[in-house]
């Protein structure tokens, strides 16, 4: 296993949110989809892989 990880992108977060919504999963502000969006936004603001893309 590698020590490097791939940062969450905004498009990754969008895919996760869509899947969670379609599956009737937790869409609260404390759920996984919200945490994914926060991570994607943070990485985009730091100049991540797909900064500014939607």
Wavefront OBJ file of the C-alpha trace (Angstrom):
o trace
v 0.000 0.000 0.000
v 1.270 3.473 -0.869
v 1.816 6.320 1.577
v 0.346 8.739 -0.950
v -3.370 9.326 -1.221
v -5.418 10.847 -3.980
v -7.121 14.068 -2.885
v -10.909 14.328 -3.092
v -11.975 16.438 -6.060
v -15.218 18.347 -6.534
v -16.283 15.902 -9.244
v -15.607 12.987 -6.862
v -17.779 14.689 -4.246
v -20.537 15.251 -6.796
v -20.537 11.560 -7.738
v -20.711 10.569 -4.068
v -23.583 12.956 -3.377
v -25.512 11.658 -6.362
v -25.043 8.039 -5.349
v -25.985 8.761 -1.728
v -29.132 10.623 -2.812
v -30.229 7.952 -5.298
v -29.656 5.265 -2.674
v -31.696 7.093 -0.047
v -28.665 7.416 2.207
v -27.844 10.091 4.802
v -27.837 13.515 3.110
v -27.515 15.489 6.354
v -24.837 18.078 6.977
v -23.039 15.456 9.087
v -23.153 12.651 6.521
v -20.435 11.258 4.272
v -21.631 13.215 1.214
v -21.271 16.503 3.097
v -17.795 15.559 4.308
v -16.826 14.626 0.745
v -18.045 17.992 -0.550
v -16.114 19.814 2.149
v -12.931 17.917 1.268
v -13.427 18.567 -2.449
v -13.988 22.274 -1.851
v -10.955 22.495 0.416
v -8.745 20.779 -2.153
v -10.081 22.989 -4.962
v -9.356 26.107 -2.904
v -5.811 24.855 -2.408
v -5.353 24.369 -6.146
v -6.247 20.668 -6.298
v -6.455 18.483 -9.393
v -9.692 19.880 -10.785
v -9.842 23.281 -9.084
v -12.714 25.335 -10.409
v -14.287 22.520 -12.430
v -17.918 21.548 -11.892
l 1 2 3 4 5 6 7 8 9 10 11 12 13 14 15 16 17 18 19 20 21 22 23 24 25 26 27 28 29 30 31 32 33 34 35 36 37 38 39 40 41 42 43 44 45 46 47 48 49 50 51 52 53 54
